[in-house]
Every structure is written in structure tokens, then in C-alpha cells.
Amino acid sequence: MHMNELILKKRNGGIHSNAELTYIVNEFVNGLIPDYQMSAWLMAVYFQGLTAEETASLTKAMAESGEQIDLSSIHGITVDKHSTGGVGDKTTFIIASIVAACGVPVAKMSGRGLGHTGGTIDKLESIPHVNVALTKDEFFQIVRNVGVAVTGQSGNLAPADKLLYALRDVTGTVDSIPLIASSVMSKKLAAGSEAILLDVKVGSGAFMKTYEDAVTLAETMVAIGTHNGRKTVALITDMDRPLGQAIGNAIEIAEVVDTLQGKGPEDLVTESLELATNMLYLGGKGSYEACKCLANTTLASGAAFTKFCELVEAQGGDTSVLTKATFKEAQYKEAVLAPVSGYITHMDAEICGRAALALGAGRYTKTDAIDYKAGIWMLKKTGDEVVAGETIAYVQSNTKSTLEDAKARYLSALSFGAAEPSKQPLVWARVTEEGTEAYI
């Protein structure tokens, strides 16, 4: 095979064989295909697309380009969960705790945040002394003993994806659905779980801004999982407003604790239970209806909170701080006041996330340090009535000079009107190998 011929084939709308895609991935990872040829091929894919079979084959080759985790020694059906990224999305800790408390093992490898979306690992790291860089043996042992572990991604997990993404980022080929899907699913396949739940966000704070694009991405990823022998379900969930009340790290963990203790905000509780239901279903705990009942009962009983504490302690974290008010408090805190009376008609979730980023809650570059106490606590959200001058949110940081800018950014994300806006669903659709069930 010759790469220039494969570039021409895709440029002209041809369909690659599995052998051709394996060749492209392996030769590129081994440094035998130069960046300029791979860039040309990525652009050809961007315009010509990939069939479902091509996408599944590309993803498999990417997953097999490096280390593959073998979870067969863990008893039960292992279920992984992936979110495409959102603002205030701390559901991983809630649903993993519920699911593990029900006997379904969760071996979760997560990433750090960059840009307006927060990272699961950063949030967990806000708990003092917690270890987010587990060795493989430690990771396996905690999953066996506790039923759940959350660690950073392996340095050699799907290396082809890291190399391809770096090129896509500088060649204008990021927003290709087959390439996005293969990027996400290559890491999920390499991580070894038998079943995969995908949380595909849609709206102003998501990568997918429209429902149609979110469904296409979800269907593509479910097809990849199914083609590669993994039972896969995707939910399309709303990200046209932040999820829950907290945006940050420690304050999001505090909200996780509230939710696991039965005091969480309605939107976060509802979405977490829907995700947990589907994970339990994938984990073989019965019908969808039975799993929904099991998820609700487990959260209400306090068993999920106990499981979360077991997870934190097993990874070296100090659980004694989790219920203390000081855990989520920063040195400086100021109120955000409603500029007018009326209703909040829309929240641009991405701008809300960038307001938290300005406070120090995230990173502009990979080397930036995070202020784990920085963030935003929202008292009013889309659909709520407000009175001019009332407190609608708090911003907090350990750097006082960040507060005014963050307040201005946050207010710029909000739209106000005299009429109450129509209510949007939290879960828009459910995608399985059988098809897409719309809830709207």
C-alpha cells in the first residue's frame, strides 16, 4: 500500500478496507507516514466522510494502537460512561456511586479539563490527598474491593488518537463526526469495559450545538460500539444551561455530596438517575423499569453516598472534609445581582463556564494551575423569576482581582425577558442499536 494512493482514494469518494485503515493508523503511529500526508487524508475524510464500517474499523485500529486494558479479572459486567463535556457536569461521581452500590463494577478512566468544560479528574483532586494517578494494579484492586475507581487516563491508551487529534486541531478537521466519534470510542474500547454509556450533550455549552448533530454523533458512536462487540447506549442530554447549581471543582464535589444525601437540585438528580438507570440496564440488572426503581431506591437509601466515601477513602482521600462548609469556601466571595426584573429566558452555558474559568476554576493551557475553591454557585437559572437587585449567583475565588471580570462574564451569559420561557427537556433522546427514541 502507498499513502498517496489512499489519499486519492478517499478524496475521490472511495471506501477503505479494514486493512487499509489499519495500515494508515499503524504506519502513522510508527512515524512512517508524515504529518503532511496524514493531514491531507484527514481533510479528504472531512469532506467525503466515512461509512459506518469504515468508522468502526478506524476506531478499532486506533484502540489497538497502544495499551489495551483487560478487565476480565473483575467479576460482573463492567460498564464505562463517557460525557462529551458540559458545564457543571458532575454526574460521573453520582451515577458511579449509585451503580457500584448496586453491584455493577465501574472502572473509570477520566481526563482533565481544558477550556470551558471541567475535568472529572480535577474535581476529584479537589478532595485533599486523593490519588488520581493510580497504578494499574491499584486501579484493579480498588475496583475489585470497592466496585468503583476513578483514575487519570493511561499515557499509552490509544496513542493514535492523541497524534491524530493534534493534527486535526491545526488543520481545520476537528468538527468531523466520524473523526469525533472514533476519537471518543477508541479510548473507550481500549479501556476495556464490556458495556458503554454515552452522555452526548447538546446546546450552548456543548460541542454539539444542535439536536440533529447530537443525534448523528450518538448514532455513530453507538454503531461503533456495537460493531466492536460492546453493548452501547447513548443519551442526548441538555447543555443549554449549566447542570445543577455549582460550576467549579470543590463546589461541584460538595454538590455531589448534597445529591447523594438527598439534597441535590432537581435537574442534577433527574439526569443522574436517568444515566444510572441506563448503566444498570447495561450492567444486566434487569429491565429498564426495574433498573429505574433500583437507581431511585439506592440513592434514597444513602447506599450511594456510602459507596462514594468508600471510593474516596480507597484512593487516599480525606472524607472528613466532605460535609464541612469550609470544603467549598474560597477566600473571596461576591454576589451577582439581577440587573432587571423578569425571567431568566436563556443561559449561554459556554459563557458561564468561561466565567468560572476566569475565576481560576479551569485551565487556558495544560500547564495552568487550578484554584480548586474557585467557582460559581447559581441560585437562579433558566425559567426562574427574578427581581432587580436580588442575588442570583455567587462567584468565589482565592484571587480577589478575578471577581469583577467573572461577574461581568456571568451576567453577559444571561438573557432576561418579561415572559416565562418554555421548558426544555433534560433528556432529549435515547439511542440504542435498535434505533433512536426521541423524548421531545
Backbone torsions as a table, in degrees:
resi	resn	phi	psi	omega
1	MET	NA	151.5	176.3
2	HIS	-131.0	133.2	-174.7
3	MET	-61.7	-36.3	-178.5
4	ASN	-63.8	-33.6	177.6
5	GLU	-69.9	-36.7	179.7
6	LEU	-70.6	-34.5	175.6
7	ILE	-62.7	-47.2	179.3
8	LEU	-62.2	-39.9	-179.8
9	LYS	-59.4	-48.0	-179.3
10	LYS	-72.2	-37.3	177.9
11	ARG	-57.7	-36.0	-178.0
12	ASN	-90.0	8.9	175.3
13	GLY	88.2	13.6	179.0
14	GLY	-72.9	166.4	-179.2
15	ILE	-111.8	126.4	-178.9
16	HIS	-77.9	147.2	171.1
17	SER	-82.1	165.6	176.2
18	ASN	-58.9	-40.4	-179.3
19	ALA	-63.7	-38.1	179.9
20	GLU	-66.7	-42.6	-179.4
21	LEU	-68.5	-37.9	176.7
22	THR	-63.8	-40.1	177.6
23	TYR	-61.4	-47.9	-178.1
24	ILE	-58.8	-47.8	-177.4
25	VAL	-65.5	-50.2	-175.7
26	ASN	-65.4	-42.5	-179.8
27	GLU	-66.6	-35.6	178.4
28	PHE	-68.2	-45.5	179.3
29	VAL	-61.9	-35.0	-179.3
30	ASN	-83.2	3.9	175.3
31	GLY	79.5	15.5	-176.5
32	LEU	-96.7	-9.9	171.7
33	ILE	-112.9	120.7	-177.8
34	PRO	-71.2	158.6	-178.7
35	ASP	-55.4	-38.6	-174.8
36	TYR	-67.1	-33.6	177.0
37	GLN	-74.1	-40.9	177.8
38	MET	-65.0	-36.5	177.4
39	SER	-62.2	-41.3	178.8
40	ALA	-64.3	-40.4	178.9
41	TRP	-66.1	-42.2	178.5
42	LEU	-60.7	-39.7	178.5
43	MET	-67.5	-37.3	176.4
44	ALA	-62.7	-41.1	176.9
45	VAL	-64.1	-41.3	-179.4
46	TYR	-55.9	-42.8	-176.9
47	PHE	-87.1	-34.9	-175.5
48	GLN	-95.2	-21.4	-179.8
49	GLY	76.8	179.1	176.5
50	LEU	-130.7	145.3	173.4
51	THR	-71.3	169.1	177.6
52	ALA	-59.4	-40.4	-179.7
53	GLU	-68.0	-41.4	177.9
54	GLU	-62.3	-44.7	-178.1
55	THR	-62.3	-42.9	179.0
56	ALA	-64.8	-40.5	179.5
57	SER	-68.2	-41.6	176.8
58	LEU	-60.5	-44.6	-178.6
59	THR	-62.9	-43.5	179.2
60	LYS	-61.1	-44.5	179.3
61	ALA	-62.7	-39.5	177.4
62	MET	-64.8	-42.4	179.4
63	ALA	-62.9	-34.8	-176.9
64	GLU	-88.4	5.5	-178.0
65	SER	-78.3	-9.4	-179.5
66	GLY	-149.3	-149.0	-178.7
67	GLU	-65.2	140.6	173.7
68	GLN	-123.2	128.2	-176.0
69	ILE	-81.6	129.8	177.7
70	ASP	-102.9	108.4	-178.0
71	LEU	-99.5	14.3	-175.2
72	SER	-64.2	-20.7	179.8
73	SER	-78.5	-8.3	179.4
74	ILE	-90.8	127.2	-176.6
75	HIS	-70.6	136.7	177.5
76	GLY	98.2	174.9	178.6
77	ILE	-84.0	113.2	180.0
78	THR	-79.8	134.3	-177.4
79	VAL	-124.0	130.3	177.2
80	ASP	-106.7	158.4	178.8
81	LYS	-136.0	137.8	178.0
82	HIS	-133.9	134.7	173.0
83	SER	-109.8	141.3	178.6
84	THR	-76.7	0.7	171.8
85	GLY	106.0	129.5	-179.7
86	GLY	-154.5	179.2	-178.2
87	VAL	-102.7	124.0	-177.3
88	GLY	78.2	14.9	-176.8
89	ASP	-86.8	98.8	179.0
90	LYS	-117.0	24.9	-173.3
91	THR	-66.8	-26.7	-177.6
92	THR	-51.1	-47.2	-175.8
93	PHE	-68.0	-35.6	-178.7
94	ILE	-71.2	-50.7	-175.1
95	ILE	-72.9	-35.5	177.8
96	ALA	-63.4	-36.9	179.2
97	SER	-68.6	-42.2	178.3
98	ILE	-63.3	-49.5	-174.7
99	VAL	-65.5	-44.2	178.9
100	ALA	-64.8	-35.9	177.6
101	ALA	-65.2	-20.9	178.4
102	CYS	-92.6	2.2	175.8
103	GLY	94.1	9.2	176.4
104	VAL	-99.8	118.5	-176.3
105	PRO	-71.2	139.3	179.9
106	VAL	-124.3	109.4	177.1
107	ALA	-105.7	96.0	-167.3
108	LYS	-107.4	120.4	171.1
109	MET	-105.7	123.2	-174.2
110	SER	-127.0	168.1	-177.4
111	GLY	-112.7	175.8	175.4
112	ARG	-92.6	164.4	-179.6
113	GLY	-86.7	150.6	172.0
114	LEU	-149.8	122.5	-175.6
115	GLY	91.8	-149.0	-169.4
116	HIS	-81.9	-10.5	178.8
117	THR	-99.8	139.0	-177.7
118	GLY	-79.7	155.3	179.7
119	GLY	-100.6	136.9	179.9
120	THR	-58.2	-42.8	-178.4
121	ILE	-65.5	-39.3	178.1
122	ASP	-61.3	-41.6	-179.5
123	LYS	-63.8	-45.6	179.5
124	LEU	-63.6	-36.1	-177.7
125	GLU	-69.8	-13.0	176.9
126	SER	-70.9	-14.6	175.6
127	ILE	-82.0	126.1	-175.6
128	PRO	-54.7	134.8	171.9
129	HIS	72.1	0.5	-177.5
130	VAL	-67.9	141.2	-179.3
131	ASN	-99.0	115.2	-180.0
132	VAL	-107.3	7.8	179.5
133	ALA	-122.1	61.5	-177.4
134	LEU	-70.3	144.0	169.4
135	THR	-71.4	165.8	-180.0
136	LYS	-59.1	-42.9	-179.7
137	ASP	-64.6	-42.6	178.1
138	GLU	-62.6	-43.5	179.9
139	PHE	-58.5	-50.6	-179.3
140	PHE	-62.5	-42.5	-176.8
141	GLN	-64.9	-39.4	179.4
142	ILE	-67.9	-40.7	177.3
143	VAL	-61.9	-41.8	179.1
144	ARG	-64.9	-42.4	-174.5
145	ASN	-80.7	-40.4	-172.9
146	VAL	-103.9	-30.2	-177.7
147	GLY	100.3	-6.9	-179.0
148	VAL	-158.2	140.9	171.9
149	ALA	-146.4	147.5	179.1
150	VAL	-128.6	119.8	-177.6
151	THR	-137.6	166.2	176.5
152	GLY	-69.4	158.8	-177.4
153	GLN	-70.9	143.4	178.0
154	SER	-60.9	142.9	179.8
155	GLY	-65.5	-20.8	-177.6
156	ASN	-115.3	23.4	178.3
157	LEU	-85.5	117.7	-179.7
158	ALA	48.6	60.9	179.7
159	PRO	-60.4	-27.2	177.2
160	ALA	-59.1	-36.0	-179.5
161	ASP	-65.3	-42.6	179.7
162	LYS	-60.7	-44.3	-179.4
163	LEU	-67.3	-42.3	-179.4
164	LEU	-68.6	-39.9	-178.7
165	TYR	-64.7	-39.3	178.7
166	ALA	-58.7	-38.7	177.1
167	LEU	-72.1	-43.1	-179.6
168	ARG	-59.7	-36.5	-176.3
169	ASP	-64.1	-28.2	-176.1
170	VAL	-110.7	4.5	-178.9
171	THR	-121.7	12.1	176.1
172	GLY	70.5	28.4	-178.3
173	THR	-121.1	22.4	-179.6
174	VAL	-67.6	-47.8	-171.4
175	ASP	-88.2	56.5	171.0
176	SER	-111.0	120.1	-173.6
177	ILE	-60.3	-43.6	176.4
178	PRO	-60.3	-36.6	179.9
179	LEU	-74.5	-36.5	175.1
180	ILE	-63.4	-47.4	-177.2
181	ALA	-62.7	-43.2	-179.7
182	SER	-67.7	-33.8	177.6
183	SER	-62.8	-50.2	-179.5
184	VAL	-64.2	-50.9	-171.2
185	MET	-74.6	-24.5	177.2
186	SER	-62.3	-40.3	178.9
187	LYS	-70.7	-35.9	179.1
188	LYS	-67.4	-42.1	178.2
189	LEU	-64.5	-42.9	-178.7
190	ALA	-67.4	-26.7	-178.6
191	ALA	-73.6	-14.2	165.1
192	GLY	93.0	-6.9	-178.2
193	SER	-67.4	149.1	-177.7
194	GLU	-77.2	-25.5	-179.0
195	ALA	-136.0	151.7	-174.1
196	ILE	-134.8	128.8	171.5
197	LEU	-107.1	128.2	-179.6
198	LEU	-110.5	130.2	176.4
199	ASP	-108.8	99.8	-176.0
200	VAL	-96.8	111.6	-176.4
201	LYS	-81.9	147.4	177.1
202	VAL	-137.7	138.6	177.9
203	GLY	130.3	-168.8	-172.1
204	SER	-64.2	-25.7	-179.2
205	GLY	-99.1	7.4	-175.9
206	ALA	-111.9	162.9	174.8
207	PHE	-68.8	-37.3	175.7
208	MET	-89.2	111.3	-175.2
209	LYS	-84.9	-22.7	-177.5
210	THR	-118.1	153.2	179.4
211	TYR	-60.8	-41.1	-177.6
212	GLU	-62.1	-43.6	178.9
213	ASP	-66.9	-38.5	179.5
214	ALA	-63.3	-42.0	178.9
215	VAL	-64.4	-42.9	179.2
216	THR	-60.5	-44.7	178.4
217	LEU	-63.3	-44.9	-179.1
218	ALA	-62.0	-45.5	-179.8
219	GLU	-63.5	-37.7	178.9
220	THR	-65.3	-43.5	-178.8
221	MET	-70.0	-38.3	176.9
222	VAL	-63.3	-40.6	178.0
223	ALA	-63.0	-40.0	178.0
224	ILE	-61.7	-48.9	-179.9
225	GLY	-60.1	-45.6	-179.4
226	THR	-63.0	-45.4	-179.9
227	HIS	-60.1	-31.2	-178.4
228	ASN	-98.9	19.4	171.8
229	GLY	78.6	18.4	177.8
230	ARG	-110.5	129.0	175.4
231	LYS	-69.2	121.9	-170.5
232	THR	-133.6	134.2	176.0
233	VAL	-131.5	142.3	176.0
234	ALA	-125.2	141.0	171.4
235	LEU	-112.1	137.3	172.3
236	ILE	-94.4	116.5	-175.9
237	THR	-122.1	153.7	-173.2
238	ASP	-73.9	133.0	171.3
239	MET	-136.5	41.4	175.3
240	ASP	-94.7	7.9	173.4
241	ARG	-159.5	154.0	178.5
242	PRO	-62.0	153.7	-179.5
243	LEU	-93.3	128.6	-177.3
244	GLY	78.8	-159.6	-179.6
245	GLN	-106.9	-18.8	-171.9
246	ALA	-107.0	137.9	169.2
247	ILE	-126.8	118.8	-178.1
248	GLY	156.3	-149.3	179.9
249	ASN	-118.9	-72.6	179.2
250	ALA	-61.4	-38.0	-178.6
251	ILE	-70.9	-26.2	174.2
252	GLU	-73.4	-37.5	175.4
253	ILE	-63.8	-39.3	176.8
254	ALA	-61.0	-36.9	177.7
255	GLU	-71.2	-33.2	172.6
256	VAL	-59.6	-46.1	179.2
257	VAL	-61.2	-46.1	177.2
258	ASP	-56.2	-45.6	-177.4
259	THR	-64.8	-42.7	179.6
260	LEU	-70.1	-16.9	176.1
261	GLN	-100.1	13.0	175.3
262	GLY	82.8	17.1	-176.9
263	LYS	-122.4	23.6	-176.2
264	GLY	-82.7	160.0	177.0
265	PRO	-68.4	151.3	-171.1
266	GLU	-58.2	-43.6	-176.4
267	ASP	-65.1	-41.7	-179.7
268	LEU	-66.8	-41.8	179.2
269	VAL	-63.5	-47.9	-177.6
270	THR	-60.3	-48.5	-178.0
271	GLU	-67.5	-39.9	179.6
272	SER	-62.9	-41.7	179.9
273	LEU	-66.3	-37.3	178.1
274	GLU	-65.4	-43.1	178.2
275	LEU	-65.3	-44.1	179.9
276	ALA	-63.0	-39.2	177.6
277	THR	-57.4	-46.1	-179.0
278	ASN	-69.4	-34.4	175.8
279	MET	-66.2	-40.8	177.9
280	LEU	-64.9	-38.6	177.2
281	TYR	-61.6	-46.1	177.9
282	LEU	-64.9	-29.3	-179.9
283	GLY	-82.7	5.8	173.9
284	GLY	79.6	28.5	-178.1
285	LYS	-93.0	18.0	174.7
286	GLY	116.7	-164.4	-179.5
287	SER	-68.7	165.6	177.6
288	TYR	-56.0	-44.3	-178.1
289	GLU	-64.3	-42.1	179.3
290	ALA	-65.2	-38.8	179.9
291	CYS	-68.6	-34.4	177.5
292	LYS	-64.6	-42.9	177.8
293	CYS	-63.9	-42.5	-180.0
294	LEU	-63.3	-42.2	179.2
295	ALA	-62.9	-46.7	179.5
296	ASN	-61.1	-45.5	-178.3
297	THR	-64.2	-41.4	-177.7
298	THR	-66.8	-40.5	177.7
299	LEU	-65.9	-45.0	-176.8
300	ALA	-65.9	-29.8	-175.4
301	SER	-76.7	-16.5	-175.9
302	GLY	90.2	-3.6	-178.9
303	ALA	-64.3	-33.9	-179.7
304	ALA	-68.4	-38.2	177.5
305	PHE	-64.6	-42.1	176.8
306	THR	-59.0	-41.8	-179.3
307	LYS	-65.9	-39.2	177.9
308	PHE	-61.5	-42.7	178.2
309	CYS	-63.4	-38.4	177.2
310	GLU	-62.6	-41.5	177.6
311	LEU	-60.4	-50.2	-178.1
312	VAL	-60.7	-45.2	-179.0
313	GLU	-65.9	-39.8	-179.8
314	ALA	-63.6	-27.8	179.1
315	GLN	-98.0	18.7	172.0
316	GLY	85.7	2.8	-176.2
317	GLY	-77.6	158.1	-179.8
318	ASP	-95.4	102.2	-178.0
319	THR	-76.2	-14.6	-177.2
320	SER	-65.1	-22.2	-177.2
321	VAL	-85.0	-15.8	-168.2
322	LEU	-63.0	-31.4	-178.3
323	THR	-101.9	8.6	177.9
324	LYS	-91.2	137.9	-179.0
325	ALA	-61.0	-31.9	-177.2
326	THR	-66.6	-19.9	-177.6
327	PHE	-60.2	-37.9	-175.3
328	LYS	-103.2	8.0	-176.2
329	GLU	-94.4	132.3	172.9
330	ALA	-97.5	171.4	-177.0
331	GLN	-68.2	-36.0	-177.1
332	TYR	-122.8	140.8	-176.9
333	LYS	-149.4	134.3	178.6
334	GLU	-138.1	151.3	-179.3
335	ALA	-84.1	145.5	170.8
336	VAL	-103.2	124.0	-174.3
337	LEU	-103.0	143.2	177.4
338	ALA	-65.8	128.1	-178.2
339	PRO	-77.5	-22.6	-178.6
340	VAL	-143.6	168.9	172.9
341	SER	-93.9	151.6	179.4
342	GLY	141.8	-146.0	178.5
343	TYR	-117.6	147.3	167.9
344	ILE	-77.5	113.9	-174.7
345	THR	-94.9	-20.6	178.3
346	HIS	-162.0	147.9	173.1
347	MET	-126.9	122.0	174.5
348	ASP	-79.9	102.8	-172.0
349	ALA	-62.9	-33.9	179.2
350	GLU	-64.5	-42.4	178.9
351	ILE	-67.1	-36.3	174.5
352	CYS	-59.4	-44.1	178.3
353	GLY	-63.3	-37.8	179.6
354	ARG	-71.3	-27.0	174.2
355	ALA	-66.2	-41.5	176.2
356	ALA	-66.5	-36.9	176.9
357	LEU	-60.7	-40.9	179.6
358	ALA	-65.0	-26.1	177.8
359	LEU	-76.6	-16.1	-177.8
360	GLY	108.7	8.8	-176.1
361	ALA	-79.1	-9.4	-179.2
362	GLY	-143.5	-164.9	-176.3
363	ARG	-122.2	139.8	167.8
364	TYR	-86.5	-34.4	175.3
365	THR	-130.2	163.5	-175.2
366	LYS	-63.0	-22.5	-176.6
367	THR	-92.5	-4.9	-179.5
368	ASP	-64.7	143.7	174.5
369	ALA	-85.6	146.0	-179.6
370	ILE	-100.8	139.5	168.2
371	ASP	-91.5	102.5	-172.7
372	TYR	-66.1	-20.4	179.9
373	LYS	-89.6	-12.4	-177.4
374	ALA	-71.3	148.4	176.5
375	GLY	160.9	-171.2	-176.7
376	ILE	-128.9	135.1	174.5
377	TRP	-114.4	115.1	-174.5
378	MET	-94.8	125.3	177.4
379	LEU	-94.6	-26.9	-179.6
380	LYS	-129.5	140.4	-179.3
381	LYS	-135.4	-176.5	-177.8
382	THR	-49.8	128.8	179.6
383	GLY	96.5	-13.3	-179.1
384	ASP	-84.5	143.8	175.9
385	GLU	-85.4	140.1	-179.0
386	VAL	-131.2	158.5	176.4
387	VAL	-118.0	135.3	-178.7
388	ALA	-51.4	129.3	178.2
389	GLY	93.7	-11.6	179.3
390	GLU	-80.7	155.1	179.8
391	THR	-75.6	122.7	179.8
392	ILE	-110.7	-11.9	178.4
393	ALA	-167.3	165.6	171.2
394	TYR	-124.1	139.8	171.0
395	VAL	-111.1	144.6	-178.6
396	GLN	-145.0	150.6	-178.0
397	SER	-165.8	160.4	171.7
398	ASN	-90.2	2.7	174.9
399	THR	-121.1	107.1	-172.2
400	LYS	-60.8	-33.8	-174.9
401	SER	-66.7	-12.7	-179.1
402	THR	-84.5	-14.1	-167.9
403	LEU	-67.4	-46.7	-175.0
404	GLU	-64.6	-43.6	178.7
405	ASP	-62.0	-42.4	-179.4
406	ALA	-65.5	-38.9	177.8
407	LYS	-62.1	-43.7	179.9
408	ALA	-64.8	-42.0	178.5
409	ARG	-62.4	-44.8	-178.1
410	TYR	-62.3	-46.0	179.5
411	LEU	-63.0	-33.9	179.5
412	SER	-67.3	-17.8	179.8
413	ALA	-81.7	-13.7	-173.1
414	LEU	-101.1	139.8	171.9
415	SER	-114.1	142.4	-178.1
416	PHE	-122.8	149.7	178.1
417	GLY	-154.5	168.5	-177.7
418	ALA	-80.1	-25.2	-175.9
419	ALA	-104.1	143.2	177.6
420	GLU	-66.4	130.0	-178.0
421	PRO	-74.7	157.3	176.6
422	SER	-68.3	149.5	-175.1
423	LYS	-84.4	133.7	177.6
424	GLN	-97.6	148.9	178.2
425	PRO	-71.3	154.8	173.7
426	LEU	-81.5	-37.9	178.4
427	VAL	-116.8	120.0	-174.4
428	TRP	-88.7	-34.5	-176.4
429	ALA	-165.1	162.8	175.4
430	ARG	-126.1	127.6	-176.5
431	VAL	-115.4	125.1	175.5
432	THR	-128.4	178.8	178.2
433	GLU	-65.8	-18.5	178.1
434	GLU	-79.3	-20.9	180.0
435	GLY	145.1	-169.0	-176.5
436	THR	-111.1	125.0	177.6
437	GLU	-106.0	109.8	-178.7
438	ALA	-83.2	138.8	178.0
439	TYR	-104.0	7.4	-177.3
440	ILE	-115.4	NA	NA
